[in-house]
Amino acid sequence: MSQLGKRYRCEVCGTEVLCTKASPEQPVCCDKEMVTQEPKPVPSSD
């Protein structure tokens, strides 16, 4: 299931997509399901 606002990445070619509409299916690229990218840590502002 794709989730609104999540980023997905193809492990084969490196293509990245941002989900703008929720769907019951997982995004597919290069005949493989794309993986969800984890958010990058934001540096603290001390």
LINURHU-V612555 format. One record per helix or strand. SS is the DSSP state (alpha for helix, beta for strand). FROM is the first residue (numbers start at 1). LEN is the number of residues. If there is no record, write none. Layout:
BEGIN
[[SS | FROM | LEN] [SS | FROM | LEN]]
END
This chain:
BEGIN
[[beta | 2 | 1] [beta | 7 | 3] [beta | 16 | 3] [beta | 23 | 1] [beta | 28 | 2] [beta | 32 | 2] [beta | 35 | 2]]
END
